[in-house]
């Protein structure tokens, strides 16, 4: 059985549940997401395999 899954769906699921439970977290989750995507876009993933 192959267990190689991407981390993005798991992070999205957890973020969605947290937003439903604590709507004030939406600003922080979106900000962190945009910062991470921006950094990956600028510097690339290098040797990180997600």
C-alpha positions in Angstrom: 0.0 0.0 0.0 1.4 3.4 -1.0 1.1 6.1 1.7 2.6 9.0 -0.1 0.1 11.8 0.4 0.4 15.5 -0.1 0.3 17.6 3.0 -1.8 20.4 1.4 -5.2 18.6 1.8 -4.5 17.8 5.4 -3.5 21.4 6.2 -6.6 22.7 4.3 -8.9 20.4 6.3 -7.4 21.4 9.6 -7.6 25.1 8.7 -11.2 24.7 7.6 -12.2 23.1 10.9 -10.4 25.7 12.9 -12.1 28.5 10.9 -15.5 27.0 11.6 -14.7 26.7 15.3 -13.0 30.0 15.8 -13.8 32.4 13.0 -11.3 35.0 14.3 -8.5 32.7 13.1 -9.4 33.3 9.5 -7.2 36.4 9.3 -4.2 34.7 10.7 -4.6 31.5 8.6 -5.0 33.5 5.4 -2.0 35.7 6.3 0.2 32.7 7.1 -0.8 31.0 3.9 0.0 34.0 1.8 3.3 34.5 3.4 4.3 30.8 3.0 3.2 30.8 -0.7 5.1 34.0 -1.3 8.3 32.7 0.2 8.0 29.4 -1.8 7.5 31.5 -4.9 10.5 33.7 -4.2 13.0 31.1 -3.0 11.5 27.8 -4.4 11.2 24.7 -2.5 14.8 23.6 -2.9 15.1 20.1 -1.5 11.7 20.1 0.3 9.4 17.4 -1.1 5.8 17.9 0.2 
